[in-house]
């Protein structure tokens, strides 16, 4: 019993004199060096693709559709025949107008002959003044009648031409809205809608507070626009800003802008939503770090900077725009300094870190990438 008590006391004494526990091992982290690059200064927006030209084909004369010369969705060029309206009534009107014109021409010739006879009389007393004036006025009336009949011929010929409906632009035909046998008339429903898809527009809006920056930069150069279709995954297509609306929209406080984009491969389609990036300027020598590096605290954004002795420093920073997988650091960091990219939760300011992975080169930023 005494021996057991002595052994317990010895163990207790050993516990009191035992060395303190070891310090927590350094936190494993991955780091990357900040890099300096030229990056765009941009405005992101959501826009909508719109056709450059949209033409609603309307009949100019009344009649029955006798033939359709295209298939739905076909590419058409200016002058291509689209519809034929029954031309027979208008051919008859033209023949009648031409006959009336010929009659008026003959009447004018007779009136001129009669007037020439009274003018050729050597003795003025042989022709009364009333007869002379009547022959002269008959020529004038015949000339007016001839002009009227000539206009009727032109109208009849124009109506006959309207029986063949042709495309006014190069573009893509939509679905036809009438069939063979339908009777159409001016002012009723359109026959067809044609849209020009090359080039194509991307319409979008920006807040009125950004308008000044757009105007200043647009005065110096043509502004580039990068357009990506929603959920498309393809590389952005580049176009130019070609239009700024003349006023700010009431209520929304936004300004409408338009970009023109090449669309030879029909990648863009009218009505589709798109992500728009308007590039205002190029920021020279911007400091970039991976977007995962900055953390947020109650005092603002910060990064952990890793020194040569593997100690970590908490460094407040001012962030700029996102550039793909990177983010711009406007203030608080120099090129070449290493920052913690992953493992920040295990890092304490001034504590040591274990560099498990070193990303020698920060991931390249891709234009038109992540627009968060």
Buried (B, 14 or more C-beta within 10 A) or exposed (E): EEEEEEEEEEEEEEEEEEEEEEEEEBBBBBBBBBBEBEBBBBBBBEBBBBBBEBBEBBBBBBBBBBEBBBEEEEBBEEEBBBBBBBBEBBBEBBEEBBEBBEEBBEBBEEBBEBBEEBEEEEEEEEBEEEEBEEBBEBBEEBBEBBEEBBEBBEEBBEBBBBBBBBBBBBBBBBEBBBEEEBEBEEEEEBBBBBBBBBBBBBBBBBEEEBBEBBEEBBEEEEBBBBBBBEEBEEEBBBBEBBEBBEEBEEEEEBBBBBBBBBBEEEBBBBEBEBBBBBBBBEBEEBBBBBBBBBBEEEEEBBBBBBEEEBBBBBBEBEBBBBBBBBBBBEEBBEBEBBBBBBBBEBBEEEBBBEBEEEBEEBBEBEBBBEBE
